[in-house]
Amino acid sequence: MTSNPEPDYSDDELSDHMTGLTNHSEEALHAGYCREAACVITVIFNVIIFLLGITGNGAVIWIAGFKMKKSVNTTWYLSLALSDFIFCATLPFLIVSIVNANWIFGLFMCKFTSFVMTLNMYSSIFILVIISVDRCITVKFPVWAQNQRTAKKASLVVVMAWFVSALLSIPSAKFRDIANESSTVICYSNYEHHHRAVVFMRFTFGFLIPFLTISTCYSILICKLYANHMTKSTKPFKIMTLLITTFFICWLPFHIVSIIELSKSIDSPHDPVFHTAQRLSATLATANSFINPFLYAFMAKDLKKKCYSFLSKIESAIDEETRSAFQRTSITNSVDNRLSTAV
């Protein structure tokens, strides 16, 4: 590598904790981080995330993609699992960079790993928004939903969501670079004068707008269900509610730290407490990629009866969600026609 600029560690390089694992190795070059217990703990956590994420999401992909009949709901959950699986598959590159305190995989993988993590964030939240809108439409307009909701249309919507996610993830790859530092190679973010714009775009499209959309859909949904005395049918929404809650719990700290960093990078660029917050928020965001499959499994109604097989529990939860969509449509039709129907 030649003519690479000197990385500005006091500004944007450590702030881009979207690839927080890589940031650990960069900081190690200056503080010996990877020789401390904190580095070992970080590596252990991310190895666990990798193993559980690959296993759990791989199981969901196999069951929803090949074992179960294709439907609108299986399309949604298959897309979520695929996004998480792809991200988890890149974790070994980042884990190795922490252990070695050196980026050995070249410029392409430096850009690609950053792109994949951002793609995972956008695609996951967009699919959760789509599912929320889909649930809202199913209850609010049951006749239209029964006639128009097809697996083919759901697949098209998913493709569009992935396309938009890829476009929004381009800056994460564009501004990623590698450079020589103290006889080692680092993978760092070189935002130049675009850092505020990137953080604003990420927060707006990756959190704020999805949060408002999901909140609106759930408010409409709950009002409709209670107005029609359909409280018993709210139980199938537990999986979706937990998925959304988990996503926001995992990603909100990351967005908060990103925004705070805009001023921190100028006032106190080497604040160890803030760097710790960066590492923790990045790891928490990463953890979201292995949690979803376990939510599918442990939210099945008949958990006690099907505890003999993890794969069976995942299939049961997804299948239950698929059947409940048709049940909600039928129940809403009956209520609107003033018929008394037991859920």
C-alpha positions as CSV (number, residue, x, y, z in Angstrom):
1,M,0.0,0.0,0.0
2,T,1.3,3.4,-0.9
3,S,0.2,7.0,-0.6
4,N,-2.4,6.1,2.0
5,P,-3.2,9.1,4.3
6,E,-2.4,9.1,8.0
7,P,-5.6,8.0,9.7
8,D,-7.1,10.6,12.0
9,Y,-7.8,8.6,15.1
10,S,-9.1,11.6,17.0
11,D,-11.9,12.2,14.5
12,D,-13.9,9.7,12.5
13,E,-11.9,6.5,12.5
14,L,-13.0,5.3,16.0
15,S,-16.4,6.9,15.7
16,D,-17.6,4.5,13.0
17,H,-18.5,1.8,15.4
18,M,-20.8,0.3,12.9
19,T,-17.8,-2.0,12.5
20,G,-17.1,-1.8,16.2
21,L,-15.0,-5.0,16.1
22,T,-12.6,-3.5,13.7
23,N,-12.4,-0.4,15.8
24,H,-11.2,-2.6,18.7
25,S,-8.2,-3.7,16.7
26,E,-7.5,-0.1,15.7
27,E,-7.6,1.1,19.3
28,A,-5.3,-1.8,20.2
29,L,-2.6,-0.3,18.1
30,H,-2.4,2.7,20.5
31,A,-3.6,1.3,23.8
32,G,-2.7,-2.4,23.8
33,Y,-6.4,-3.2,24.1
34,C,-6.1,-6.7,22.8
35,R,-3.7,-7.6,25.5
36,E,-6.3,-6.9,28.2
37,A,-9.1,-9.0,29.6
38,A,-11.7,-6.8,27.8
39,C,-10.4,-8.0,24.5
40,V,-10.7,-11.6,25.5
41,I,-14.3,-11.1,26.6
42,T,-15.1,-9.3,23.4
43,V,-13.7,-12.1,21.3
44,I,-15.6,-14.7,23.4
45,F,-18.9,-12.9,23.0
46,N,-18.5,-12.5,19.3
47,V,-17.5,-16.1,18.8
48,I,-20.7,-17.1,20.7
49,I,-22.7,-14.7,18.5
50,F,-21.1,-16.2,15.4
51,L,-21.8,-19.8,16.4
52,L,-25.4,-19.2,17.6
53,G,-26.1,-16.9,14.7
54,I,-24.9,-19.3,12.0
55,T,-26.7,-22.3,13.6
56,G,-30.0,-20.5,14.5
57,N,-30.4,-18.5,11.3
58,G,-29.2,-21.5,9.2
59,A,-32.0,-23.5,10.8
60,V,-34.6,-20.9,10.0
61,I,-33.4,-20.6,6.4
62,W,-33.6,-24.4,6.0
63,I,-37.0,-24.7,7.6
64,A,-38.7,-21.6,6.2
65,G,-37.0,-21.8,2.8
66,F,-37.1,-25.6,2.1
67,K,-39.2,-27.5,4.6
68,M,-42.3,-25.3,4.9
69,K,-44.8,-24.3,2.3
70,K,-44.0,-20.8,0.9
71,S,-46.2,-18.1,2.2
72,V,-46.2,-14.4,3.0
73,N,-45.0,-14.9,6.6
74,T,-42.3,-17.4,5.8
75,T,-41.0,-15.0,3.2
76,W,-40.7,-12.3,5.8
77,Y,-38.9,-14.5,8.3
78,L,-36.7,-16.1,5.7
79,S,-35.5,-12.6,4.7
80,L,-34.7,-11.7,8.3
81,A,-32.8,-14.9,8.8
82,L,-30.9,-14.5,5.5
83,S,-29.8,-11.0,6.5
84,D,-28.6,-12.1,9.9
85,F,-26.9,-15.2,8.5
86,I,-24.8,-13.2,6.0
87,F,-23.7,-10.8,8.6
88,C,-22.7,-13.6,11.1
89,A,-20.7,-15.2,8.3
90,T,-18.4,-12.1,8.2
91,L,-17.8,-12.1,11.9
92,P,-14.7,-14.4,11.7
93,F,-12.9,-11.7,9.7
94,L,-13.5,-9.1,12.4
95,I,-12.7,-11.5,15.2
96,V,-9.3,-12.4,13.7
97,S,-8.6,-8.6,13.4
98,I,-9.2,-8.2,17.1
99,V,-7.0,-11.1,18.1
100,N,-4.1,-10.0,15.8
101,A,-4.6,-6.3,16.2
102,N,-4.0,-6.3,12.5
103,W,-6.2,-6.3,9.3
104,I,-4.8,-9.0,7.0
105,F,-7.7,-9.4,4.6
106,G,-7.2,-6.5,2.2
107,L,-9.1,-3.5,1.1
108,F,-12.1,-5.4,-0.4
109,M,-12.9,-7.2,2.8
110,C,-12.4,-4.0,4.8
111,K,-15.1,-2.4,2.7
112,F,-17.3,-5.5,2.4
113,T,-17.6,-6.3,6.2
114,S,-18.6,-2.7,6.9
115,F,-21.1,-2.8,4.0
116,V,-22.6,-6.1,5.2
117,M,-23.2,-4.9,8.8
118,T,-24.9,-1.7,7.6
119,L,-26.9,-3.8,5.1
120,N,-28.0,-6.1,7.9
121,M,-29.2,-3.1,10.0
122,Y,-31.2,-1.6,7.2
123,S,-32.6,-4.8,5.7
124,S,-33.7,-6.1,9.2
125,I,-35.5,-2.9,10.2
126,F,-37.1,-2.5,6.8
127,I,-38.5,-6.1,6.9
128,L,-39.8,-5.4,10.4
129,V,-41.5,-2.3,9.1
130,I,-43.0,-4.3,6.2
131,I,-44.3,-7.0,8.6
132,S,-45.9,-4.3,10.8
133,V,-47.6,-2.7,7.9
134,D,-48.7,-6.1,6.6
135,R,-50.2,-7.0,10.0
136,C,-52.0,-3.6,10.1
137,I,-53.5,-4.0,6.6
138,T,-54.5,-7.6,7.4
139,V,-56.7,-6.5,10.3
140,K,-57.8,-3.1,9.0
141,F,-58.6,-4.3,5.5
142,P,-59.2,-8.1,5.8
143,V,-61.0,-8.6,2.5
144,W,-58.4,-6.8,0.4
145,A,-55.6,-8.6,2.3
146,Q,-57.2,-12.0,1.7
147,N,-57.3,-11.3,-2.1
148,Q,-54.0,-9.5,-2.5
149,R,-51.5,-11.0,-0.1
150,T,-49.5,-13.5,-2.0
151,A,-46.0,-15.0,-1.5
152,K,-45.0,-13.8,-5.0
153,K,-45.8,-10.2,-4.1
154,A,-44.1,-10.6,-0.7
155,S,-40.9,-11.7,-2.4
156,L,-41.0,-8.7,-4.7
157,V,-41.4,-6.4,-1.7
158,V,-38.5,-8.1,0.0
159,V,-36.3,-7.6,-3.1
160,M,-37.1,-3.9,-3.1
161,A,-36.3,-3.6,0.6
162,W,-32.9,-5.3,0.0
163,F,-32.2,-3.0,-2.9
164,V,-32.9,0.2,-0.9
165,S,-30.9,-1.2,2.0
166,A,-27.9,-1.8,-0.4
167,L,-28.1,1.7,-1.7
168,L,-28.1,3.2,1.8
169,S,-25.2,0.9,2.8
170,I,-22.9,2.2,0.0
171,P,-21.4,5.0,2.1
172,S,-20.2,2.5,4.7
173,A,-18.1,0.8,2.0
174,K,-17.1,4.0,0.1
175,F,-15.5,5.6,3.1
176,R,-13.8,2.5,4.4
177,D,-10.1,2.3,3.8
178,I,-6.9,0.6,4.9
179,A,-3.5,2.1,5.9
180,N,-0.1,1.1,7.4
181,E,0.4,2.0,11.0
182,S,3.3,0.9,13.2
183,S,4.1,-2.1,10.9
184,T,0.5,-3.3,10.9
185,V,-2.5,-2.7,8.6
186,I,-5.6,-1.0,9.9
187,C,-9.1,-0.9,8.5
188,Y,-10.6,2.5,9.3
189,S,-13.3,5.0,8.3
190,N,-12.2,8.0,6.4
191,Y,-15.4,10.1,6.2
192,E,-13.6,13.3,5.6
193,H,-16.4,15.9,5.7
194,H,-19.3,13.5,5.3
195,H,-19.5,12.1,8.8
196,R,-22.4,14.1,10.0
197,A,-24.4,13.3,6.9
198,V,-23.7,9.6,7.2
199,V,-24.8,9.5,10.9
200,F,-27.9,11.6,10.1
201,M,-28.9,9.3,7.2
202,R,-28.3,6.2,9.3
203,F,-30.3,7.5,12.3
204,T,-33.2,8.8,10.1
205,F,-33.7,5.8,7.8
206,G,-32.3,3.1,10.1
207,F,-34.2,4.1,13.2
208,L,-36.4,7.2,13.4
209,I,-38.7,6.7,10.4
210,P,-39.0,2.9,11.0
211,F,-39.8,3.5,14.7
212,L,-42.5,6.0,13.8
213,T,-44.0,3.8,11.2
214,I,-44.0,0.7,13.4
215,S,-45.5,2.6,16.3
216,T,-48.3,4.0,14.1
217,C,-49.1,0.5,12.7
218,Y,-49.3,-1.0,16.2
219,S,-51.4,1.8,17.5
220,I,-53.9,1.3,14.7
221,L,-53.7,-2.5,15.1
222,I,-54.4,-2.4,18.9
223,C,-57.2,0.0,18.5
224,K,-58.9,-2.1,15.9
225,L,-58.5,-5.3,17.8
226,Y,-59.9,-3.9,21.0
227,A,-62.7,-2.0,19.3
228,N,-63.9,-5.3,17.7
229,H,-63.4,-7.2,21.1
230,M,-60.7,-9.4,19.5
231,T,-58.4,-9.4,22.5
232,K,-57.8,-13.1,22.3
233,S,-56.3,-12.8,18.8
234,T,-53.5,-10.5,20.1
235,K,-51.4,-13.4,21.3
236,P,-50.0,-14.2,17.8
237,F,-48.4,-10.7,17.8
238,K,-46.0,-11.6,20.6
239,I,-43.4,-12.9,18.2
240,M,-43.5,-9.7,16.2
241,T,-43.6,-7.5,19.2
242,L,-40.5,-9.2,20.7
243,L,-38.6,-9.0,17.3
244,I,-39.2,-5.3,17.1
245,T,-38.5,-4.6,20.8
246,T,-35.3,-6.6,20.6
247,F,-34.1,-4.8,17.5
248,F,-34.6,-1.4,19.0
249,I,-33.0,-2.4,22.3
250,C,-29.9,-3.7,20.4
251,W,-29.6,-0.8,18.0
252,L,-30.7,2.3,20.0
253,P,-27.5,2.5,22.0
254,F,-25.5,2.4,18.8
255,H,-27.4,5.3,17.3
256,I,-27.2,7.3,20.6
257,V,-23.4,6.8,20.8
258,S,-23.0,7.7,17.1
259,I,-24.8,11.0,17.7
260,I,-22.9,11.8,20.9
261,E,-19.6,11.0,19.1
262,L,-20.1,13.9,16.7
263,S,-19.2,16.3,19.5
264,K,-17.0,13.9,21.4
265,S,-14.6,13.5,18.5
266,I,-13.8,17.1,18.8
267,D,-13.9,17.7,22.5
268,S,-12.3,14.5,23.9
269,P,-11.1,12.2,21.1
270,H,-9.4,9.8,23.5
271,D,-12.1,9.4,26.2
272,P,-11.7,5.8,27.4
273,V,-15.2,5.7,28.8
274,F,-16.7,6.8,25.5
275,H,-14.6,4.2,23.6
276,T,-15.9,1.5,26.0
277,A,-19.5,2.7,25.2
278,Q,-18.6,2.4,21.5
279,R,-17.5,-1.2,22.0
280,L,-20.5,-2.2,24.1
281,S,-23.0,-0.6,21.7
282,A,-21.3,-2.3,18.7
283,T,-21.4,-5.7,20.4
284,L,-25.0,-5.2,21.4
285,A,-26.0,-4.4,17.9
286,T,-24.1,-7.4,16.7
287,A,-26.0,-9.6,19.1
288,N,-29.3,-8.9,17.4
289,S,-28.2,-11.2,14.6
290,F,-28.5,-14.3,16.6
291,I,-31.5,-13.5,18.9
292,N,-34.3,-13.7,16.3
293,P,-34.2,-17.5,15.7
294,F,-34.5,-18.1,19.5
295,L,-37.5,-15.8,19.6
296,Y,-39.2,-17.9,16.9
297,A,-38.5,-21.0,18.9
298,F,-39.4,-20.0,22.4
299,M,-42.6,-18.1,21.5
300,A,-44.5,-21.2,20.2
301,K,-47.7,-21.9,22.1
302,D,-47.0,-25.5,22.7
303,L,-43.4,-25.0,23.8
304,K,-43.7,-27.6,26.7
305,K,-45.0,-30.2,24.3
306,K,-42.3,-29.6,21.6
307,C,-39.2,-29.0,23.7
308,Y,-37.6,-32.2,22.3
309,S,-36.4,-30.4,19.1
310,F,-35.1,-26.9,18.6
311,L,-35.9,-27.2,14.9
312,S,-39.4,-28.3,15.6
313,K,-40.0,-25.3,17.8
314,I,-38.8,-22.9,15.2
315,E,-41.1,-24.5,12.6
316,S,-44.0,-24.4,15.0
317,A,-43.5,-20.7,15.8
318,I,-43.4,-19.7,12.1
319,D,-46.2,-22.1,11.1
320,E,-48.3,-20.7,14.0
321,E,-47.7,-17.1,12.7
322,T,-48.8,-18.2,9.2
323,R,-52.0,-19.8,10.4
324,S,-52.8,-16.8,12.7
325,A,-52.7,-14.4,9.8
326,F,-55.6,-16.3,8.1
327,Q,-57.4,-16.6,11.5
328,R,-57.2,-12.8,12.0
329,T,-58.7,-12.2,8.5
330,S,-61.5,-14.6,9.2
331,I,-62.3,-13.2,12.6
332,T,-62.3,-9.6,11.4
333,N,-64.6,-10.5,8.6
334,S,-67.0,-12.1,11.0
335,V,-66.9,-9.1,13.4
336,D,-67.5,-6.6,10.6
337,N,-70.5,-8.7,9.5
338,R,-71.8,-8.6,13.2
339,L,-71.5,-12.3,13.5
340,S,-70.4,-13.8,16.9
341,T,-67.3,-15.9,16.2
342,A,-65.1,-17.5,18.9
343,V,-61.4,-17.1,18.4
